[in-house]
Amino acid sequence: MFQEEAAALLQQHEGTFLWQEGLLQLFRYIEQNRAVCLCALKSVGREHLKRFFEADIHAIIHRAVEQIGARALKKRTWIS
């Protein structure tokens, strides 16, 4: 349940500029649901949660970077 909610929250915001808002919402969720998050942490372990979030967050950021790069190539503008 916890992992599904977190993944859905991140995937909702995986556009180029929306991923930052998605991460902020994830942090707010963790803050507001501290007891549930601590229970999940104790239940599945820190390393499992780290791997879970690391993979999802990496994928979202990777897609955002690809989108920015594709737009830059189309417009032939470069970030310096």
C-alpha positions in Angstrom: 0.0 0.0 0.0 2.7 2.5 1.0 4.9 1.8 -2.0 1.9 1.9 -4.4 0.8 5.3 -3.1 4.3 6.7 -3.3 4.9 5.4 -6.8 1.5 6.7 -8.0 2.4 10.1 -6.5 5.7 10.3 -8.3 4.3 9.0 -11.7 1.6 11.6 -11.6 4.3 14.3 -11.8 6.9 13.0 -14.2 6.7 15.8 -16.7 9.8 17.9 -17.3 8.9 20.6 -14.8 6.4 18.6 -12.7 8.9 16.1 -11.3 10.0 18.6 -8.7 6.5 19.2 -7.5 6.0 15.4 -7.4 9.1 15.0 -5.1 7.8 17.9 -2.9 4.5 16.2 -2.6 6.2 12.9 -1.7 8.1 14.6 1.1 4.9 16.2 2.3 3.2 12.8 2.3 6.0 11.3 4.3 5.8 14.2 6.8 2.0 14.0 7.1 2.0 10.2 7.4 5.1 9.8 9.6 3.6 6.8 11.6 2.8 4.8 8.5 6.1 5.6 6.9 8.0 4.5 10.0 6.0 1.3 10.2 6.9 0.6 6.5 10.5 1.4 7.2 10.5 -1.1 10.1 8.5 -3.7 8.2 10.5 -3.9 4.9 13.8 -2.3 6.0 15.7 0.8 5.0 17.6 -0.8 2.1 14.5 -2.1 0.4 12.8 1.4 0.6 16.0 3.0 -0.5 16.2 0.7 -3.6 12.5 1.3 -4.3 12.6 5.0 -4.2 16.0 5.3 -5.8 14.9 3.4 -8.9 11.7 5.4 -9.3 13.3 8.8 -8.7 16.2 8.0 -11.0 13.7 7.0 -13.8 11.7 10.2 -13.4 14.7 12.5 -13.4 16.2 10.6 -16.4 13.0 11.1 -18.4 12.9 14.8 -17.4 16.5 15.3 -18.6 15.7 13.5 -21.9 12.7 15.8 -22.4 14.8 18.9 -21.8 17.5 17.6 -24.1 15.0 16.8 -26.9 13.5 20.3 -26.6 16.9 21.9 -26.7 17.8 19.9 -29.9 14.6 21.0 -31.6 15.1 24.6 -30.7 18.9 24.3 -31.0 19.3 26.0 -27.6 21.8 24.9 -25.1 21.9 25.2 -21.4 25.2 26.8 -20.2 
